[in-house]
Amino acid sequence: MNTLSDDVWDMIFRYLDKEELWNVLIASPRWARIAGNSRPLMLHKLELTPEKFQALSSGGELSNVPFKNIVIKSFKGTDQLRKFSKILIHQKKSIELLDIDDFTRTTISEIIDFFKGFSNLIDLKLRNCLIYEEVHRQRLNPIPTLREIFFEKCDGNFFKIFHHQMSIVKVTIRNLDYTWSGFAHEDFIDLVKTLKNLEFIIFDGIGTGSFFDFHNFPFKIRKLDTCLISFHWYVGIKTARKKFLESQRGTLEELTIHNLPYDFDGGKLLKFIIEQMQLKTFYFGEIPLIIDGVKHPVTEFWANEIQICSLFEMFRQYPTIRRFKLMLSETDVDSREIEQIINPATNLFNNVEHFEVDDKSGYRCLLGLFLGLFKNFRNISSLKLQTPDRNINVLLQEFLPRMSSLKEIYIDSTAPRMEQRMNIIRNFVPALSKIWVDSEYVEDTRRFFGDNVEVLPTNN
């Protein structure tokens, strides 16, 4: 084994997971040296635990190994922070990626001292980090290599200490909780307006969406990736909430939203984005809406019960849509307001070939509310309907006669009167060629429709 060259050992070590690699490093000074000279190995994430501190401390067997990717969890109190800063004294010059989770009960001075010496830090992640005293003018010295910073559930004091980090080009805020106060909005704005080279902001999670209801945005960015572009969806909203978008018009080039704008200004917001923002690229999740400044053909998308105005605007903007999925959840909606939008006859959906409804509205039974919408999907050839709604038979009688081109149906329903349901389908879909039903009903359905219709189980 000792005759193997350093290059061979390097390749062997790359097949190890992070804990196996750690065990190799502490087993042999030679192996530690080989790994320390390998950038790919040093970029493996090292999650530090109390058991690993001793090996990194001055004089420890790994004190001089230049780790580049460090994760620190649950480090509370100034005494622990001071101790840990000393342990990392040698690695501070090599660390490029630092992930800190749960720094609490710490003082400003100790946090500032901790960050001294990081001369190659590129990417910093801070999660659940709190400073228990008010920050005024205290700031970190510039870290000239720092390009990306990530905050998850950190208090505003942590925003304050990173002012004027001129090398930062990307900031991420994450909060996955459904909350209005997902982060300190004013402190965040005070931070980003000092980051003169900032280009890219990511808002990850529904808890970040309320930021766009703020009144003042004194900064410019080139790229935005956000979970939401609007937070509230109550009926009283009549004026489009576009202050943020207006503040970035002419500067913002790339926009990604992971949810369509919410009602009832959602259609106006979407129209403003597409027609007036002059974006180079615009994505709805993975779906490209604008590429190189030109609207990109869209063939399919999805929306839910609080995105009705956006739903209609999508079809106005993109007549190329062939597949659409409506997702219903247990949301309390204003049925009268929704019906005013969806009930009038329209040709917007004439090009749709496949329509899918995923009904998880439970006790709210929202399926019937959207009857008027279903009636407008007149030209579809394929319908997929997953619902527990016990009124499904009545609804089928209402909208199936409007779907004159229907040939395939996927119906997932445990509602009673299955035979009546099949009879309704047979009567109102004379051109039916294929039907999917629950596996326990396959044989009965096959006998009901005969050989002219292919019957398949829904679990296929």
Secondary structure, 3 states (H helix, E strand, C coil): CCCCCHHHHHHHHCCCCHHHHHHHHHHCHHHHHHHHCCHHHHCCCEEECHHHHHHHCCCCCCCCCCCCEEEEECCCCHHHHHHHHHHCCCHHHCCCEEEEECCCCECHHHHHHHCCCCCCCCEEEEECCCECCCCCCCCCCCCCCCCEEEEECCCHHHHHCCCCCCCCCEEEEECCCCCCCCCCHHHHHHHHCCCCCCCEEEEECHHHHHHHHCCCCCCCCCEEEECCCCCCCCCCCCCCCCHHHHHHCCCCCEEEECCCCCCCCHHHHHHHHHHHCCCCEEEECCEEEEECCEECCCCEEEEECCCHHHHHHHHHHCCCCCEEEEEECCCCCCHHHHHHHHCCCCCCCCCCCEEEEEECCHHHCCHHHHHHHHHCCCCCCEEEEECCCCCHHHHHHHHHHHCCCCCEEEEECCCCCHHHHHHHHHHHCCCCCEEEECHHHHHHHHHHHHHHCEEEECCC
